[in-house]
Amino acid sequence: MTARIILDVHALQNVPPSSINRDDTGAPKTAVYGGTTRARVSSQAWKRATRRYFDQVLDPSELGVRTKRVAEVLAERITNLTSDLQGPEALAVAAEVLQAATGSKIEPPKRKVEAAKKHGSLEPPPESAYLMFLSSRQLDHLAVLAAEGGGDIKAFLKDKEVKARARRIVDSRHSVDIALFGRMVADSTDISVDAAAQVAHALSVHRTEIESDYFTAVDDHNTDAEPGAGMIGTVDFNSATLYRYAALDVDLLERNLGKGLDVDQAPVTPVRRAVEAFLEAFVSSLPTGKISTFANHTLPDVVVVKLRATRPISFVSAFEKPVTADISSGHMEQACARLAAYAPEIERAYGDDNCQTWVLRIGLDTTPLAGLGAEVTSLPVLVKSVGAAVAGRLERRA
C-alpha cells in the first residue's frame, strides 16, 4: 500500500481578553468539553482568517473569488478583453457562460428586481443563488470563451464541444484556496472539490468564564449643564490558552492542484507552494472579531508540525481534563507539559511514532516540548523545512 502524506499542525496560543468569534447573542463562542465550558473559536472563523492571510503570501492569480456576484466579476474580465461587450451586454454574456459552465442559475434576485421596479431604478445585475467559488485562472479562461462567443452567446454555447469546454475550465486549474478548502457546487456535484485541509474548532485547554466590560462614551459637545454619558453599553469577552489543530491531506491537495500545473513547473512545485502557504497562514492568522476593542494581537507560543504516513492525529484529548492554573504558573506551562506527555504515548500505542516532527517554540514554559522533534528557530525556517520534506516525499514517490 502506498504511504500517505499527511501534515498535522498543532499550536498553543494565549489570547488575552477578546471576542474574536461571537455567537448569535454577541457573546464569545463556547463549547463543553471534558465536562467543563471552554472558550471556542470556530473552524470557519479560522479558515476565513487563513484565507485572508493568503493575500500576504500568494499572488492574486493563485487565489480564487467566492461571491454571489460572480457575473459582475466575470463581466469585468470580459470587458477588459473586448470592446464589443460592455455594460449590461457583458453581464448577460457572463451569466450565460457561467450557467453553461456550472449548471447554476445566474439571474437577478427576485426581491431586488421587485425593489427596483418599485423605485423605478435599473434592473439589478444577475447573481448566483449561493456563494460561487472560482479561481482567478478559471475566470480568465471563461472570459476568453465568452469573448469568442460574442453577442450571440446562446447560439455559441449550444455547441456541445463549447459547453464541454466551459465545464472543463471550471474543473481545472484550481486555485490554492479552492484546493485546500474545497468547493461545493450544489447544481453540479461533479465539479465540486473535496477540501484537502481540515481545521478543528480551537478550544481552551482550561475552563473559561464569559465576562462583561461595562463602557460609557462621552459626547464631545456636552456642556456643563449636560453631564453624563452619551452612550452606555456592555461587551462580552473572555481570555484563553487555545489548542489549535489542522490536518492537511497532501495527496488530495496534489490531486486538486494537478490539473492546474503550468508547463514550466516541476510537478511538486504548486503542491509545495500550497503547503508552505497554508502552514504560514494558519499559524500566523487570527480572526479579527472586536480586534479594535481588544487589540489581542498574539501568536502561538509553540507550534508542533508532524509529517505522517498513515492518518491525521489530533492531540486534543491531552486537554480533556482541563488544565488548572495557580498564581505562579498560568495555563501555558501546564498545557505544554500535558502535551509533551500525551503525544508520544498515543503515537507509540498506535504505531505512528516514526513521523517527522518539527517544533517552533518560545519561552521557558514550552521547554517540555523541545524533545518532540527537530527544533527550528523561526517560522520561515519551519515553513521551508516542512515544504522541502513534503517535496522530497512527493519526488521519491513519482
MARMARDREN-902183 format. One record per residue (C-alpha): residue number from 0; chain; y, z, x. Coordinates in nm, 4 decimals. Each point is the difference from the previous one (the first is absolute). Example, Ala and Ser with C-alpha at 12.3 -4.5 7.8 and 13.67 -1.06 7.14 Angstrom:
0,A,-0.4500,0.7800,1.2300;
1,A,0.3440,-0.0660,0.1370;
//
This chain:
0,A,0.0000,0.0000,0.0000;
1,A,0.3448,-0.0941,0.1348;
2,A,0.2103,0.3054,0.0853;
3,A,0.3084,0.0449,-0.2105;
4,A,0.3510,0.0562,0.1339;
5,A,0.1669,0.2858,-0.1869;
6,A,0.3260,0.1666,0.0976;
7,A,0.0694,0.3559,-0.1181;
8,A,0.3496,0.1488,0.0363;
9,A,0.0504,0.3758,-0.0415;
10,A,0.3358,0.1767,0.0260;
11,A,0.1379,0.3507,-0.0424;
12,A,0.3689,0.0031,-0.0868;
13,A,0.2437,0.2796,-0.0800;
14,A,0.2413,-0.0841,-0.2805;
15,A,0.2812,0.2547,-0.0595;
16,A,0.1594,0.0614,-0.3429;
17,A,-0.0131,-0.3407,-0.1675;
18,A,-0.0938,-0.1972,-0.3085;
19,A,-0.1247,-0.3285,0.1419;
20,A,-0.2311,-0.0872,-0.2907;
21,A,0.0728,0.1270,-0.3511;
22,A,-0.1913,0.0068,-0.3295;
23,A,0.1316,-0.0900,-0.3459;
24,A,0.1776,0.3360,-0.0276;
25,A,0.1890,-0.0481,0.3271;
26,A,-0.2046,0.2633,0.1845;
27,A,-0.1870,-0.0669,0.3267;
28,A,-0.3532,-0.1218,-0.0669;
29,A,-0.2856,0.2470,0.0403;
30,A,-0.3798,0.0087,-0.0205;
31,A,-0.2615,0.2740,-0.0247;
32,A,-0.2393,-0.0089,0.2958;
33,A,-0.2294,0.2791,0.1093;
34,A,0.1092,0.1983,-0.3045;
35,A,0.3654,0.0175,0.1060;
36,A,0.3089,-0.2073,-0.0743;
37,A,0.0977,-0.2278,0.2852;
38,A,0.3023,-0.2176,0.0660;
39,A,-0.0910,-0.3666,-0.0463;
40,A,0.1548,-0.3330,0.0938;
41,A,-0.1651,-0.2875,-0.1831;
42,A,-0.1675,-0.2835,0.1853;
43,A,0.2245,-0.2468,-0.1849;
44,A,0.3109,0.1713,0.1374;
45,A,-0.1240,-0.0101,0.3575;
46,A,-0.1279,-0.3570,-0.0282;
47,A,0.3420,-0.1113,-0.1200;
48,A,0.1640,0.1863,0.2889;
49,A,-0.2439,-0.1701,0.2382;
50,A,0.0758,-0.3444,-0.1467;
51,A,0.3735,0.0599,0.0331;
52,A,-0.0470,0.1044,0.3634;
53,A,-0.1607,-0.3392,0.0697;
54,A,0.3514,-0.1439,-0.0106;
55,A,0.0594,0.1718,0.3357;
56,A,-0.3147,-0.1236,0.1751;
57,A,-0.0846,-0.3382,-0.1527;
58,A,0.1800,-0.3285,-0.0541;
59,A,0.0866,-0.0839,-0.3646;
60,A,-0.2283,-0.3049,0.0230;
61,A,-0.2955,0.2372,0.0467;
62,A,0.0755,0.1949,-0.3187;
63,A,-0.0234,-0.0589,-0.3721;
64,A,0.2229,0.0359,-0.3042;
65,A,-0.1133,0.2065,-0.2992;
66,A,0.2127,-0.0633,-0.3070;
67,A,0.0035,-0.1148,-0.3616;
68,A,0.2907,-0.2296,0.0904;
69,A,-0.2249,-0.2183,0.2112;
70,A,0.1294,-0.3203,-0.1659;
71,A,0.3497,0.0731,0.1303;
72,A,-0.1378,0.0683,0.3478;
73,A,-0.1895,-0.3301,0.0000;
74,A,0.2900,-0.1927,-0.1564;
75,A,0.2262,0.1073,0.2866;
76,A,-0.2457,-0.1453,0.2487;
77,A,-0.0255,-0.3205,-0.2037;
78,A,0.3780,-0.0514,-0.0079;
79,A,0.0101,0.0497,0.3765;
80,A,-0.2495,-0.2849,0.0387;
81,A,0.1459,-0.2579,-0.2359;
82,A,0.3371,-0.0620,-0.1580;
83,A,-0.1720,-0.1736,-0.2924;
84,A,-0.1124,0.3309,-0.1483;
85,A,0.2717,0.2562,-0.0607;
86,A,0.0793,0.2813,-0.2454;
87,A,-0.1975,0.0100,-0.3281;
88,A,-0.2043,-0.3071,0.0950;
89,A,-0.1205,0.1664,0.3204;
90,A,-0.0927,0.3111,-0.1989;
91,A,-0.1988,-0.2072,-0.2496;
92,A,-0.1853,-0.1797,0.2784;
93,A,-0.0709,0.3311,0.1771;
94,A,-0.1436,0.1465,-0.3212;
95,A,-0.2324,-0.2982,-0.0503;
96,A,-0.1260,0.0098,0.3588;
97,A,-0.0634,0.3747,-0.0154;
98,A,-0.1879,-0.0311,-0.3279;
99,A,-0.2223,-0.2707,0.1494;
100,A,-0.0592,0.2007,0.3178;
101,A,-0.0682,0.3430,-0.1518;
102,A,-0.0958,-0.0610,-0.3634;
103,A,0.2680,0.2474,-0.1052;
104,A,0.2640,-0.0698,-0.2618;
105,A,0.3454,-0.0308,0.1508;
106,A,0.2579,0.0079,-0.2781;
107,A,0.3185,0.1833,-0.1014;
108,A,-0.0838,0.3455,-0.1464;
109,A,0.0387,-0.0003,-0.3783;
110,A,0.2165,0.3106,-0.0056;
111,A,0.2409,-0.1562,0.2483;
112,A,0.0046,-0.3266,-0.1958;
113,A,0.0845,0.1851,-0.3203;
114,A,0.2719,0.1982,0.1760;
115,A,0.1471,-0.3221,0.1414;
116,A,0.0077,-0.1610,-0.3439;
117,A,0.1629,0.3080,-0.1468;
118,A,0.2785,-0.0016,0.2578;
119,A,0.0315,-0.3782,0.0243;
120,A,-0.0864,-0.0041,0.3701;
121,A,-0.2145,-0.2369,0.2037;
122,A,-0.3782,0.0138,-0.0306;
123,A,-0.1465,0.2390,0.2581;
124,A,-0.2105,-0.1399,0.2857;
125,A,-0.3812,-0.0076,-0.0328;
126,A,-0.2028,0.2948,0.1277;
127,A,-0.3633,0.0962,0.0436;
128,A,-0.1410,0.2623,-0.2358;
129,A,-0.0871,0.2255,0.2930;
130,A,0.0936,0.0396,0.3650;
131,A,-0.1206,-0.3042,0.1909;
132,A,-0.0738,0.0349,0.3708;
133,A,0.0274,-0.3186,0.2085;
134,A,0.0440,-0.0445,0.3719;
135,A,0.3080,-0.1631,0.1459;
136,A,-0.2150,-0.2864,0.1304;
137,A,-0.1649,-0.0508,-0.3384;
138,A,0.3422,-0.0279,-0.1620;
139,A,0.1131,-0.2467,0.2664;
140,A,-0.3010,-0.2241,-0.0625;
141,A,0.0416,0.0221,-0.3778;
142,A,0.3619,-0.1107,0.0458;
143,A,-0.1172,-0.3056,0.1960;
144,A,-0.2458,-0.0808,-0.2788;
145,A,0.2732,0.0373,-0.2610;
146,A,0.2354,-0.2266,0.1942;
147,A,-0.2709,-0.2666,0.0135;
148,A,-0.0418,0.0168,-0.3768;
149,A,0.3708,-0.0225,-0.0671;
150,A,0.1404,0.0154,-0.3504;
151,A,-0.3178,-0.1257,-0.1726;
152,A,-0.1983,0.3003,0.1214;
153,A,-0.2280,0.0236,-0.3060;
154,A,-0.1340,-0.3505,0.0507;
155,A,-0.0384,0.0679,0.3741;
156,A,-0.2064,0.3153,-0.0648;
157,A,-0.2331,-0.1799,-0.2413;
158,A,-0.1693,-0.1502,0.3036;
159,A,-0.3047,0.2211,0.0657;
160,A,0.0328,-0.0252,0.3754;
161,A,0.3657,0.1054,-0.0122;
162,A,-0.0838,0.2985,-0.2176;
163,A,-0.2883,0.0930,0.2305;
164,A,0.2405,-0.0215,0.2934;
165,A,0.2363,0.2427,-0.1760;
166,A,-0.2894,0.2436,-0.0452;
167,A,-0.0990,-0.0316,0.3657;
168,A,0.3556,0.0739,0.1084;
169,A,0.0079,0.3409,-0.1729;
170,A,-0.3467,0.0856,0.1314;
171,A,0.0730,-0.0635,0.3674;
172,A,0.2424,0.1090,0.2710;
173,A,0.0205,0.3519,-0.1407;
174,A,0.2756,0.2194,0.1370;
175,A,-0.0734,0.3207,0.1895;
176,A,0.0974,0.2230,-0.2929;
177,A,-0.2154,-0.1940,-0.2478;
178,A,-0.2964,0.0107,0.2395;
179,A,0.0428,0.3747,0.0469;
180,A,0.0856,0.1184,-0.3513;
181,A,-0.1597,-0.2700,-0.2113;
182,A,0.1176,-0.2014,-0.2966;
183,A,-0.1094,0.0064,-0.3621;
184,A,0.0484,-0.3204,-0.2015;
185,A,-0.1091,0.0923,-0.3506;
186,A,-0.0103,-0.3585,-0.1282;
187,A,-0.1923,-0.1396,0.2979;
188,A,-0.2211,0.2634,0.1577;
189,A,-0.1443,-0.2567,0.2420;
190,A,0.3272,-0.0007,0.1940;
191,A,0.0293,0.3790,0.0037;
192,A,-0.0189,0.1625,0.3442;
193,A,-0.1947,0.3204,0.0702;
194,A,0.2027,0.2563,0.1944;
195,A,-0.1131,0.0576,0.3580;
196,A,0.1929,0.3293,0.0225;
197,A,-0.0651,0.3171,-0.1973;
198,A,0.2587,0.2791,-0.0050;
199,A,-0.0788,0.3501,-0.1233;
200,A,0.2377,0.2232,-0.1904;
201,A,0.1553,0.2253,0.2622;
202,A,-0.0812,0.3671,-0.0705;
203,A,0.1420,0.3213,0.1377;
204,A,-0.2542,0.1968,0.2014;
205,A,0.1186,0.3178,-0.1716;
206,A,0.0982,0.1314,-0.3393;
207,A,0.3504,-0.1025,-0.1095;
208,A,0.2600,0.1124,-0.2488;
209,A,0.2707,-0.2098,-0.1594;
210,A,0.3460,0.1485,0.0480;
211,A,0.3331,-0.0893,-0.1589;
212,A,0.3352,-0.0546,0.1643;
213,A,0.2903,0.0999,-0.2248;
214,A,0.3072,-0.2033,0.0848;
215,A,0.3578,-0.0456,-0.1171;
216,A,0.2537,-0.2745,0.0611;
217,A,0.3733,0.0578,0.0017;
218,A,0.2454,-0.2479,-0.1526;
219,A,0.2389,-0.1002,0.2802;
220,A,0.2852,-0.0233,-0.2507;
221,A,-0.0465,0.3430,-0.1552;
222,A,0.3175,0.2022,-0.0280;
223,A,0.0345,0.3746,0.0404;
224,A,-0.0046,0.0172,-0.3780;
225,A,-0.3430,-0.1698,-0.0056;
226,A,-0.2251,0.2058,0.2292;
227,A,-0.3748,-0.0425,0.0005;
228,A,-0.2524,-0.2727,0.0596;
229,A,0.0282,-0.3550,-0.1227;
230,A,-0.3793,-0.0288,-0.0114;
231,A,-0.2940,0.2413,0.0168;
232,A,-0.3659,-0.0864,0.0450;
233,A,-0.3314,0.0695,0.1719;
234,A,-0.2263,-0.2017,0.2299;
235,A,-0.3685,0.0869,0.0418;
236,A,-0.1466,-0.0121,0.3507;
237,A,-0.2781,0.1292,0.2208;
238,A,-0.0954,0.0000,0.3666;
239,A,-0.3400,-0.0751,0.1497;
240,A,-0.2196,-0.0740,0.2957;
241,A,-0.1702,-0.3183,-0.1181;
242,A,-0.3359,-0.1478,0.0932;
243,A,0.0365,-0.3791,-0.0174;
244,A,-0.2872,-0.2473,0.0199;
245,A,-0.0466,-0.3770,-0.0119;
246,A,-0.2981,-0.2266,0.0625;
247,A,0.0131,-0.3647,0.1040;
248,A,-0.2941,-0.2382,-0.0403;
249,A,0.0675,-0.2369,0.2890;
250,A,-0.2799,-0.2342,-0.1063;
251,A,0.1581,-0.0509,-0.3427;
252,A,0.3422,-0.0321,0.1621;
253,A,-0.1387,-0.2786,0.2204;
254,A,-0.1403,-0.1814,-0.3031;
255,A,0.3301,0.0357,-0.1873;
256,A,0.2035,-0.1334,0.2912;
257,A,-0.2514,-0.2555,0.1247;
258,A,0.1162,-0.2705,-0.2383;
259,A,0.3515,0.0367,0.1325;
260,A,-0.0604,-0.0582,0.3718;
261,A,0.2474,-0.2142,0.1882;
262,A,-0.1591,-0.2701,0.2156;
263,A,0.1699,0.1304,0.3135;
264,A,-0.1250,0.3588,-0.0434;
265,A,-0.3180,0.1587,0.1294;
266,A,-0.2223,0.1094,-0.2916;
267,A,0.0626,0.3719,0.0580;
268,A,0.3785,-0.0274,0.0330;
269,A,0.1034,0.0429,-0.3668;
270,A,-0.2561,0.2797,-0.0536;
271,A,0.1171,0.1954,0.3023;
272,A,0.3623,-0.0468,-0.1032;
273,A,-0.0753,0.1247,-0.3520;
274,A,-0.1949,0.3015,0.1295;
275,A,0.2810,0.0985,0.2347;
276,A,0.2642,-0.0463,-0.2694;
277,A,-0.1960,0.2090,-0.2488;
278,A,-0.0630,0.2820,0.2464;
279,A,0.3639,0.0224,0.1096;
280,A,0.1358,-0.0307,-0.3536;
281,A,-0.2390,0.2502,-0.1576;
282,A,0.0653,0.2623,0.2678;
283,A,0.3775,-0.0486,0.0130;
284,A,0.0864,-0.0578,-0.3667;
285,A,0.1160,0.2588,-0.2502;
286,A,0.0618,-0.0306,-0.3756;
287,A,0.3715,0.0349,-0.0650;
288,A,0.0201,0.1943,-0.3255;
289,A,0.3066,0.2314,0.0054;
290,A,0.0405,-0.0728,0.3706;
291,A,0.3795,0.0271,-0.0233;
292,A,-0.0313,0.3449,-0.1540;
293,A,-0.2479,0.1463,0.2500;
294,A,0.0132,-0.2216,0.3146;
295,A,-0.3678,0.0802,0.0608;
296,A,-0.0422,-0.2521,0.2830;
297,A,-0.3174,0.1160,0.1757;
298,A,-0.2851,-0.1679,0.1868;
299,A,-0.3603,0.1204,0.0407;
300,A,-0.0682,0.2708,0.2566;
301,A,-0.3411,-0.1554,0.0597;
302,A,-0.1683,-0.3340,-0.0675;
303,A,-0.3728,-0.0524,0.0509;
304,A,-0.1333,-0.3564,-0.0137;
305,A,-0.3721,-0.0766,-0.0212;
306,A,-0.1560,-0.3436,0.0503;
307,A,-0.3377,0.0077,-0.1717;
308,A,-0.2987,-0.2317,-0.0421;
309,A,-0.1435,0.1462,-0.3200;
310,A,0.2284,0.1224,-0.2806;
311,A,0.3330,0.1787,-0.0534;
312,A,-0.0007,0.3811,0.0192;
313,A,0.2835,0.2163,-0.1307;
314,A,0.0376,0.3502,0.1433;
315,A,0.1691,0.1436,-0.3098;
316,A,-0.2932,0.2394,-0.0569;
317,A,0.1231,0.1940,0.3020;
318,A,0.2745,0.1264,-0.2295;
319,A,-0.1996,0.0580,-0.3214;
320,A,0.0520,0.3679,0.0799;
321,A,0.3792,0.0198,0.0230;
322,A,0.1567,0.0932,0.3303;
323,A,0.1967,0.3246,-0.0122;
324,A,0.2980,0.0678,0.2218;
325,A,0.1336,0.3201,0.1451;
326,A,0.3499,0.0693,0.1223;
327,A,-0.0810,-0.1115,0.3565;
328,A,-0.2278,-0.3009,-0.0423;
329,A,0.1076,-0.2239,-0.2879;
330,A,-0.2431,-0.2575,-0.1383;
331,A,-0.0157,-0.2680,0.2712;
332,A,-0.1737,0.2131,0.2636;
333,A,-0.2787,0.1063,-0.2332;
334,A,-0.0325,-0.3472,-0.1505;
335,A,-0.0556,-0.1494,0.3453;
336,A,-0.2616,0.2617,0.0849;
337,A,-0.1744,-0.0653,-0.3324;
338,A,0.0000,-0.3771,0.0545;
339,A,-0.1199,0.0320,0.3614;
340,A,-0.3008,0.2018,-0.1168;
341,A,-0.0869,-0.2128,-0.3039;
342,A,0.0251,-0.3574,0.1326;
343,A,-0.2704,0.0215,0.2723;
344,A,-0.2335,0.1869,-0.2365;
345,A,-0.0023,-0.2590,-0.2785;
346,A,-0.0291,-0.2858,0.2504;
347,A,-0.2948,0.1699,0.1723;
348,A,-0.1730,0.0748,-0.3304;
349,A,0.0252,-0.3604,-0.1188;
350,A,-0.0579,-0.1701,0.3346;
351,A,0.3455,-0.1496,0.0364;
352,A,0.1141,0.1857,0.3090;
353,A,0.0097,-0.2983,0.2380;
354,A,0.3195,-0.1556,-0.1370;
355,A,0.3096,-0.0677,0.2083;
356,A,0.2710,0.2614,-0.0537;
357,A,0.3669,0.0224,0.0950;
358,A,0.2248,0.3043,-0.0401;
359,A,0.3801,-0.0008,-0.0084;
360,A,0.1392,0.3525,-0.0225;
361,A,0.3028,0.2146,0.0768;
362,A,0.0421,0.3749,0.0497;
363,A,-0.2335,0.2875,0.0801;
364,A,-0.1186,0.0370,-0.3600;
365,A,-0.1919,-0.3267,0.0282;
366,A,-0.1844,0.0960,0.3230;
367,A,-0.3388,0.0540,-0.1735;
368,A,-0.0078,-0.3725,-0.0852;
369,A,0.0425,-0.1146,0.3609;
370,A,-0.3755,-0.0130,0.0506;
371,A,-0.0723,-0.2341,-0.2898;
372,A,0.0687,-0.3176,0.1960;
373,A,0.2192,-0.1840,0.2479;
374,A,0.3503,0.1428,-0.0013;
375,A,0.2881,-0.2469,-0.0100;
376,A,0.3593,0.0778,0.0814;
377,A,0.1886,-0.1961,-0.2651;
378,A,-0.0381,-0.1967,-0.3210;
379,A,0.0540,-0.3394,0.1712;
380,A,-0.2818,0.0812,0.2425;
381,A,-0.2244,0.1083,-0.2892;
382,A,0.0732,-0.3182,-0.1970;
383,A,-0.0677,-0.2306,0.2956;
384,A,-0.3156,0.1900,0.1024;
385,A,-0.1498,-0.0163,-0.3483;
386,A,0.1014,-0.3648,-0.0408;
387,A,-0.1676,-0.0916,0.3299;
388,A,-0.3197,0.1851,-0.0961;
389,A,-0.0174,-0.1766,-0.3370;
390,A,0.0613,-0.3394,0.1636;
391,A,-0.2725,0.0731,0.2579;
392,A,-0.2561,0.0748,-0.2679;
393,A,0.0904,-0.3118,-0.1953;
394,A,-0.0252,-0.2199,0.3111;
395,A,-0.3388,0.1431,0.1002;
396,A,-0.1313,-0.0698,-0.3476;
397,A,0.1356,-0.3565,-0.0163;
//
